[in-house]
């Protein structure tokens, strides 16, 4: 063996090691930004959730869908663990909603009707823009886009892109300072072949945005509680007090035989039909994927109210609705999802016992 051949193998090993390290670094490089983006997404979702539930703000909220436009004056106040909300419709039929924790009053001045109830807190029932739950990151890819401004506030813009066709993409604007969601657009699915990167060119199915909003204001709980107490002084009003009771699908004799991917049961209640005056309660089950919600309403079939026994379905903006007779019951499914998603829910709901 020549002495000059001895250094060859450590040199070759070093070269191989260096090549391996370069390969590893090439693989790790794309992962680092992805991990950083995922961490940023989680932080923003926590900020948005906290701002929606514990913040103090009031403003004018504008909703547009299907060519219609409506606006409401909203206020949200949090004092310790007490939450107060007020909503006044500014367009169309006059309506006021007052809430203190689970006590809710809905007033219809034109018909002099008030609905007073203890309402189980379920997703999607807030009078103010929805929050994003951490669960959403299991079903959507979230990425930050260019920053923007809404109602005079600097905002971070995010896109939540679903990983399947059972839900819509959503672009939302979150206040830089507080995290409060200032605007949310639900986007139509991309055209065939357009790919998920074409979100900027998609049609907006519906949009909710503040036209003006004050954030971090001094809470005004008395404005809500005094208005709620005033109800007892009204004369000539019809007071409707629908009962609500927490329940489960199983105890009511129903089951979702095949879960719809990504959606979890968020709550189930038996509740009255509010202003309809119907004494027989309706079962409501709410399912959530962390961003959007689907409600299933089950009631006894009544020919005088459910005139058509055939399945009916409709879509207005992002909101879809499906109704059908199920033996002696009537099912209504509604949510800001494609009709195909509601069809999966309807097909999966199974009657286990009479």
C-alpha positions in Angstrom: 0.0 0.0 0.0 1.3 3.4 -1.0 1.4 5.9 1.8 0.1 8.5 -0.6 -3.2 6.5 -0.9 -4.0 6.7 2.9 -5.6 10.2 2.8 -8.0 9.3 0.0 -10.8 7.6 2.1 -11.1 10.4 4.8 -11.2 13.0 2.0 -13.9 11.0 0.2 -15.8 10.6 3.5 -15.6 14.3 4.1 -16.9 15.0 0.6 -19.8 12.6 1.1 -20.5 14.1 4.5 -20.5 17.6 3.0 -22.8 16.5 0.2 -25.2 15.0 2.7 -25.2 18.1 4.9 -25.9 20.2 1.8 -28.8 17.9 0.9 -30.2 18.1 4.4 -30.0 21.9 4.4 -31.7 22.0 1.1 -34.6 20.0 2.5 -34.7 21.9 5.8 -34.6 25.4 4.1 -38.2 25.2 2.8 -39.5 23.8 6.1 -38.2 26.7 8.2 -40.4 29.4 6.5 -43.4 27.0 6.6 -42.9 26.4 10.3 -42.6 30.2 10.9 -45.8 30.8 8.9 -47.7 28.1 10.8 -46.6 29.7 14.1 -47.6 33.1 12.9 -51.0 31.7 11.9 -51.6 30.2 15.4 -50.7 33.5 17.1 -53.1 35.5 14.9 -55.9 33.0 15.4 -55.4 33.3 19.2 -55.4 37.2 18.9 -58.6 37.2 16.7 -60.4 34.8 19.1 -59.4 36.9 22.2 -60.4 40.2 20.5 -63.8 38.8 19.5 -64.7 37.5 22.9 -62.9 39.8 25.4 -62.6 43.1 23.5 -64.7 46.2 23.8 -65.8 47.7 20.5 -68.7 49.2 18.7 -69.4 50.2 15.1 -71.5 49.7 12.0 -71.3 46.3 10.4 -72.3 46.0 6.7 -73.3 42.6 5.2 -73.6 41.9 1.5 -74.7 38.8 -0.3 -76.6 37.9 -3.4 -76.9 41.5 -4.5 -78.5 42.6 -1.2 -76.9 45.0 1.3 -77.8 45.5 5.0 -76.2 47.2 7.9 -76.4 47.0 11.7 -75.1 48.9 14.6 -73.3 46.6 17.0 -71.7 46.9 20.3 -69.7 44.3 22.3 -68.5 44.9 25.9 -66.7 42.5 28.2 -66.3 43.2 32.0 -64.5 40.3 33.7 -66.4 37.2 32.7 -69.5 39.2 31.8 -70.3 39.7 28.2 -72.8 42.3 26.8 -73.9 42.7 23.2 -76.3 44.9 21.3 -77.3 44.9 17.7 -79.7 47.3 16.0 -80.7 46.6 12.3 -80.4 49.8 10.3 -82.1 48.5 7.1 -85.3 46.7 6.4 -87.4 45.4 9.2 -86.6 47.0 12.5 -85.0 44.6 14.9 -82.9 44.9 18.1 -81.0 42.1 19.9 -79.7 42.5 23.4 -77.6 39.9 25.1 -76.1 39.6 28.6 -74.2 36.2 28.8 -76.9 33.6 28.0 -79.9 36.0 28.4 -81.1 37.2 25.0 -83.9 39.5 24.0 -84.9 40.0 20.4 -87.3 42.9 19.8 -89.5 43.5 16.7 -91.0 47.0 17.2 -93.2 46.9 14.1 -95.1 43.9 15.4 -94.6 44.8 19.0 -93.1 41.3 19.7 -90.3 40.4 22.0 -88.6 37.0 22.2 -87.0 36.5 25.7 -84.8 33.4 26.2 -81.9 31.8 27.9 -79.8 30.8 25.0 -77.2 28.1 25.1 -74.0 29.6 23.7 -73.4 27.9 20.4 -70.9 28.7 17.6 -72.3 31.2 15.1 -74.8 32.8 17.4 -72.7 35.9 18.2 -74.1 39.2 16.9 -70.6 40.3 16.0 -68.1 39.0 13.4 -67.1 35.4 13.9 -63.8 34.4 15.5 -61.6 31.7 14.0 -61.1 28.6 16.2 -57.7 26.9 16.3 -59.5 23.8 15.0 -59.7 25.5 11.6 -56.0 24.9 10.9 -56.8 21.2 10.7 -58.9 21.8 7.6 -57.6 25.1 6.1 -54.2 26.3 5.0 -53.7 29.8 6.2 -51.3 32.2 4.7 -50.7 35.9 5.1 -51.2 38.2 2.1 -50.5 41.9 1.6 -51.6 44.2 4.4 -54.6 46.5 4.0 -56.9 49.0 5.7 -60.5 48.6 6.8 -62.6 51.4 8.4 -59.5 53.5 8.9 -57.6 50.7 10.7 -54.4 49.0 9.5 -55.1 45.3 9.0 -53.3 42.1 8.3 -54.9 40.2 5.4 -55.1 36.4 5.6 -56.4 33.7 3.3 -57.8 30.5 4.7 -57.8 27.9 1.8 -59.8 24.7 2.4 -58.2 21.4 1.8 -61.3 19.9 0.2 -64.5 21.0 -1.5 -66.8 20.8 1.5 -66.2 24.4 2.6 -65.4 27.8 1.1 -62.2 29.7 1.2 -62.2 32.9 3.3 -60.2 36.0 3.2 -60.2 38.2 6.3 -58.7 41.4 7.6 -57.6 41.5 11.2 -56.8 44.8 13.1 -53.1 45.1 13.5 -53.3 46.6 17.0 -56.1 44.4 18.6 -56.6 41.4 16.4 -60.3 42.1 15.9 -61.7 40.8 12.7 -62.7 43.8 10.6 -63.8 42.2 7.4 -64.4 38.6 6.2 -65.1 37.6 2.6 -66.3 34.1 1.6 -65.0 33.2 -1.8 -66.5 31.1 -4.6 -64.5 27.9 -5.5 -61.8 28.5 -8.1 -62.6 27.7 -11.7 -61.4 24.3 -13.0 -57.7 24.5 -13.7 -57.3 27.8 -11.9 -55.6 26.3 -8.9 -55.7 27.4 -5.3 -53.4 30.4 -6.0 -56.1 32.2 -7.9 -58.0 33.3 -4.8 -57.6 37.0 -5.6 -59.7 36.6 -8.8 -62.5 34.6 -7.3 -66.0 36.0 -6.9 -67.0 37.0 -3.4 -70.1 35.1 -2.3 -70.7 37.2 0.8 -68.9 39.9 2.8 -69.2 41.2 6.3 -67.2 44.4 7.1 -67.1 47.3 9.5 -67.7 50.6 7.7 -66.6 52.3 11.0 -65.6 50.9 14.3 -64.1 52.1 17.6 -61.9 49.5 19.3 -60.7 49.5 22.9 -63.5 51.7 24.1 -64.7 52.0 27.7 -67.3 49.2 28.2 -70.9 50.3 28.4 -72.7 47.4 30.1 -75.4 49.6 31.5 -76.5 50.5 28.0 -77.5 46.9 27.5 -78.8 46.0 30.9 -81.0 49.1 31.2 -82.5 48.4 27.8 -83.2 44.8 28.8 -84.9 46.0 32.0 -87.0 48.4 30.0 -88.9 45.5 28.4 -90.9 45.1 31.6 -92.3 48.6 31.2 -93.5 48.1 27.6 -97.3 47.9 27.2 -99.2 46.2 24.4 -96.3 44.0 23.5 -96.5 40.2 23.0 -93.8 38.5 25.0 -92.7 35.1 23.7 -90.5 33.0 26.0 -89.4 29.9 24.1 -87.8 27.3 26.3 -84.3 25.8 25.5 -82.8 22.7 26.9 -79.4 21.2 26.3 -79.7 17.8 24.7 -77.8 15.2 22.5 -78.6 13.6 19.2 -78.5 10.2 20.8 -81.0 11.0 23.6 -83.4 12.4 21.0 -83.2 9.1 19.0 -80.9 10.4 16.2 -77.3 9.8 15.1 -74.9 11.0 12.4 -74.1 7.6 11.0 -71.2 8.9 9.0 -69.4 12.0 10.2 -68.9 14.7 7.6 -65.1 15.2 7.3 -63.8 18.1 9.3 -67.0 18.9 11.2 -67.5 18.3 14.9 -70.7 18.5 16.9 -70.4 21.8 18.8 -73.7 21.6 20.7 -77.3 20.3 20.6 -80.4 21.9 22.1 -84.2 21.6 22.1 -85.6 25.1 21.6 -88.9 26.8 20.8 -89.7 28.4 17.4 -89.3 31.9 18.8 -91.7 34.4 17.3 -93.8 31.8 15.5 -95.6 31.0 18.8 -95.3 27.2 18.2 -95.1 25.5 21.6 -93.5 22.3 20.2 -89.7 22.6 20.4 -87.3 22.0 17.6 -84.1 20.0 17.9 -81.0 22.0 16.7 -77.6 20.4 16.3 -74.7 22.7 15.4 -71.5 21.4 13.7 -68.3 23.4 13.3 -65.0 23.1 11.5 -63.5 26.0 13.5 -64.5 28.6 10.9 -67.9 27.9 9.5 -71.0 26.2 10.9 -73.8 23.9 9.9 -77.1 23.7 11.8 -79.5 20.7 11.5 -83.1 21.5 12.7 -85.4 18.5 13.3 -89.1 18.9 14.1 -92.3 17.0 13.7 -93.7 17.1 10.2 -96.8 19.4 10.1 -98.6 19.5 6.7 -100.0 23.0 7.4 -96.5 24.4 7.7 -94.4 22.0 5.6 -96.5 22.2 2.4 -94.1 20.4 0.2 -93.0 16.9 1.1 -90.3 16.8 -1.5 -86.7 17.8 -0.9 -86.0 21.4 -1.5 -82.6 23.2 -1.7 -81.5 26.8 -2.2 -78.4 28.9 -2.2 -78.2 32.6 -1.5 -74.6 33.9 -1.5 -72.6 31.6 0.6 -75.7 30.3 2.6 -77.2 27.1 1.5 -80.4 25.5 2.8 -81.8 22.0 2.3 -85.2 20.7 3.6 -86.7 17.3 3.3 -89.3 15.0 5.0 -87.9 12.2 7.1 -90.8 9.9 7.9 -92.8 11.8 10.6 -90.1 14.5 10.9 -89.0 17.5 8.9 -85.3 18.2 8.5 -83.8 21.6 7.7 -80.0 21.9 7.1 -78.5 25.4 6.7 -74.9 26.7 6.7 -72.3 28.8 4.8 -71.2 25.8 2.9 -71.7 24.2 -0.6 -75.0 22.4 -1.0 -73.0 19.2 -1.4 -71.9 19.5 2.2 -75.5 19.8 3.4 -76.5 16.8 1.3 -73.8 14.7 3.2 -75.2 15.8 6.5 -78.8 15.0 5.5 -77.8 11.6 4.1 -75.8 10.8 7.3 -78.6 11.8 9.8 -80.2 8.5 10.8 -83.3 7.8 13.0 -82.4 5.2 15.6 -85.7 5.0 17.4 -89.2 6.5 17.2 
